[in-house]
Amino acid sequence: MQEQQHDSDRESNRKPYYVSVQAGQILEDPEAAAYELEILANEDDKSRLHELFKELNSMDNWSVLHFNSRPFSPSNDVELNGNSDEIISRIYRLLYECGTEETKQHIESMGII
């Protein structure tokens, strides 16, 4: 019973956010900037998504530094791309969990989760 109440509280604390995966942005105002997906999320969901965007950004920055230090070393390309792909997959799984029906359909049509 208490677990059901916790789930209900979590659901009632959700509000709409507008997400641009490309820009790594989570917006409260749909007019503030371009966005791709709409989600209904609570603060925990929003924080998790923000952390995933930070992780992806850090990975991108590390990849640039790595490439600049070893521009002709293809041996680590697969590893670098694999790490980024894994983070992107986690982002889209969370967006799917929190997504509106339209967002869920869009993510399904992308075939990435």
N, C-alpha and C positions, 0 to 999 in steps of 0.2 A: 504494500500500500504506500509506504513512504517513498519507494523508488518511483512509483507511478506519479506521485505528487512532484518529485524532483523533475521528472521528464516534462510534466505539465508546466512547471515554472520555467523550465528552459525554453519550451516552445512559446510561451506567452511573452518572453523577453526578446523575441526576434523582431527585427525591423528591417526594412528594405535598404539594401546597399547596391551600388552600381559599380561593377568591377571591370577594369581594363587590365587584362593579363599582359598585354603587350607593354603597357606603361607601368605595370606593377602598382596600380592605384586602386584604392577602395574609397568610393565616393558616397557621401550621403545625399548629395544634390545631383539629380540626373542631368541638370543643365550646366553643371560646373565644367565638364570636359567630356570628351568622347568616351564611351564605354562599350563593352561587348556583351556583358552578361549581368543579369539582375539576380540577386540572392536575397534570402530572408535569413538573417544571422543574428546571433546574440553576441555579446562582447567577447566571449571565449572563442567563438568561431572567427570573429573578426581578428582577434589577436593571433590565432593560429595561421590565418591566411597572410597577415602582415609578416609574420616570421618566415613563412615560406617564400614570400617575395624577397625578403632580405637575404635569405639563403641563396636564392637564385641569382640575385644581384652580386653577391659575394663570389659565387661560382663563376659568373661571367667576368668579373674583374680579375679573378685568379687566372682564368683561361687566357685573357689578354696578356697578363704578365708572363705566363708560361710560354705563350707563343712568341712573345718578343725576345725571351731569353733563349729559345730554341726553335727558330722559325722553320728549320728543315727536318725536325724530328717527328715523324708521323706516328711513332710508337705509342704515344700517350693520347692521340686523338680519340680513339675509341673510348678510353676511360673518361676523358673530359666530357665527351658528348653523352656518354652513358649516365654520368652523374647529373648533368643538366636535365636529361630526359626523365630521370627518376624524380627530380624535384618538380618538374612540370606535370608529371603524372599525379603526384601528390596534390598539387594545386588543383588540378581538374577534378580529382576525386572529392576534395573538400567542396569545391564549387558545385559539384553534382549533388552532394548531400544537402547543401543549403539552397540549392537552386529552385527557382520557380519552375513550373511545368515547361514553359518555353525554354528556359535555360537547360533543363535536363534533356529535352528533345534535341537541342542544338549540340550539346556535348555528346549525346549518343550518336548523332549524325556524323560527328568528327571521327568516331571510332578510336578514340584514344584511351578509353577506360573500359 
